[in-house]
Each structure stands twice: as structure tokens, then as C-alpha cells.
Amino acid sequence: MAHPRQPRSLAVLSVSLLTMALVAGQAQARTLSYASVYPAGSEADKAVNAWADKLEEYSDGDLTAKIYAMSLLSASEVSGGVRDGLADAGYLLTAYFPAEYPHINLLNESAMQVNLYDKDRLNGLGTYAFQGAITEFIFFNCPECLQELEAQNHVYTGNVASSGYGMVCNEPVVTPGDMEGLRMRVAGSHWSRWVSGFGGSSVSMTISEIREGLSQGVLDCTISSLPEITNLNLTEVVSDVTVDLPGGIYAGSSGASVNRDVWQSLSEDQRRVMLRAGAYLTASTPWRYETTQEQALDAVREQGGNVHTASEEFHEATAAFVEKDMDTIVEYYQERYGIERGEEIMTEFSQVLDKWVDLVQGVETVDDLAQVYYDEIFAKVDVSSHGL
């Protein structure tokens, strides 16, 4: 039997509704602007671009990111820039904003405690353990940390961390006596105290200023993770690198810090994608740093530079400093920023770190590490309440 012809008005209405549905579906797809504070091609920037690829992959193209490498916002501008919507997300280094993020910086500055673990137990995986511990702690154990981000209109979706910190210098620094009078760039008050304790003077400057500072003699050294040598193109302005002190890592970074208004405008599925990609960023950044350290040292050697290890005397003196400084950190943040729960936070965090030392054992690839982070941390975040 022939079907009656559909009235023209109804047919037009059906087409219009279909068109509107398609347009609405397309409108939900988002491209986020992301402010990277590292130059294009650096290991940190590669990790950020891998994060953007994961966003697209996990969302089937519904969520993408455009990366602006050292062009949209500088490291000292990311906090305010993301807050005000100049970028949808960015690479937030909280050390540049001590008054805004004191609880996050308190946790970050305890990183030298990794030096106190037995090396056989760490099995070379201390960076990954600390990264997992600080990420879990910020999400679930530090409401003050999330409140600090919320106050700046930011939402935490992942962390980034370096590899272990060494001394990248214009002269050899191998013994405690070699520190006397040196001007050293630092990225935290704990490293500043370490420098002062051995007779040097600390200098604060952003990552974009380090090369010029070393070139012009404003700095004798920068205390940095070793891949920064190539990330920041320092091979021509340094001659000596000490690889094993002062130690510690930099992990005070909301690596994909999202504008809160943008986060709230995303669907719950898109937020889940952000967190899944955040787990990958949290893994891939320290993984890239750890696995490219030797390349950076080779680049120094090719330029005629020298690579050193510190003396046993220097290691013993540093361990003694770290033991004492764990209490000093709490006192410093209480006096300077009014943190009242510092001792409790540090005790709880050390317990979480101890757990993570075991959790990362057996990890062999960046995908393994990302999966551990996702299963243990990111999959447990409630996207219906987080950041809202």
C-alpha cells in the first residue's frame, strides 16, 4: 500500500529539526587554548602536545586543544591569564605565586625527602612516586589546595613534575666549600635555604630568564632538572653540571590548569576526558624528563663541558640539612603564609608518599605509569562535583 505523502510543512519541519540537532552537536565540540611556558620542541612542550593528542583521541574529536608555546602567556602570567580567560588552560608553576598557592608549594617543597629513602627501595623511581603522591594528595587530602586554585578561578586536572634537580653551572661545584659566594637561581624556598646553608646566595627568576642570567654572569648556577639544559638551550652558557645534588624534584605544577568557567561549561563526559588526558600528562612529563637526562648531559660534553658527581661529604651534609628542613618548611609556611595545618599535612603526605614508592615499582613504560595514575587517582574524581 502506498504511504500518504508527508505534508510539505511537516517535511520542512523535520529537516529543520535535524539540521538544528546536527548544529547543536557540532557546537558542543570544543577547542581549548592552552598556554605552554616552555619553548616549542622542548620535552615539556612535547608532553603538553601529547596531552592535546590524548584529548582528541579520548573524546573522538569532541575536545581538542591548541597549544601556544611561550607566546600566549609567560610563566609569570599563567595564573592571572587563565583566571581572566586569556587562555582556557595553562602550565601553572605555583612557585611563581607563593602568596596564592601556599599549600601546594608547601607540599612541593618537601620533595627533598625523597633523598632520605633507601636507594634500593626507590629503585630509581622516586620521581614517579612523588608525582603520584602529590597528585593524589591535592585531589583528595588537601581541600586547601583546591580552594587556592578555586580562588584564582582555576580547576586542577593534572600535575607535572621534573626529574631530579642538579646544579647547572659555570664552574665545578663538587664539595661544600665550592658553594661559597656562588649566585644560584632557585625555584623554591627549600632550595634557597640549602644554598644559603652552604654559603651561596639564591636568586629568583623565571625559566625564560635563566639563559640570559648565566650568559651575562648574573648567575653562576641554576638549580634545575637536567633536561632543562637542552629545553632552555643552556649548553653554550654553562661549563659544569653536578648531577646528584641538591636533589628533590619540582612538582608544584597544575599542569593542565583549567579556567573554572570553561570547566563548568564542559559536559561531564568532556570533564572525564580532561581527567583521563590529565593522567597521561601527569605521567608523560616526568617520564620525558627522566628518560632524556643523559641526552642533556651528552650535549654539555659535546660543547666541552664537564659532568660531576658530588663528594660523599656533600651528600652527608645535604641529608642532614633535609632532615632538619622538614620541620623548617612547616615553620616557614606558618609564619609567612599563615598555614595552620602544616605539620598535619606533612605527616599525612609522607604516608601517602610511602605508599606510592611501592605503587610505582614494576612500571616499565609511560603507558604503564599513566594507567597506575588513572586507576589510583583520576578515575576516582567525581566530575559532577569537582571544580563546581
Secondary structure by P-SEA (a helix, b strand, c coil): cccccccaaaaaaaaaaaaaaaaaaaaabbbbbbbbccccccaaaaaaaaaaaaaaaaacccbbbbbbcccccccccaaaaaaacccccccccccccccccaaaaaaaaaccccccccccccccaaaaaaaaaaaaaaacccaaaaaaaaaacccccbbbbbcbbbbbccccccccccccbbbbbbccaaaaaaaaaabbbbbbbcccaaaaaaaacccccccccccccccccccccccccccccccccccccccccccaaaaaaccaaaaaaaaaaaaaaacaaaaaaaaaaaaaaaaaaaabbbbbbbcaaaaaaaaaaaaaaaaaaaaaaaaaccccaaaaaaaaaaaaaaaaaaaacccccaaaaaaaaaaacccccccccccc
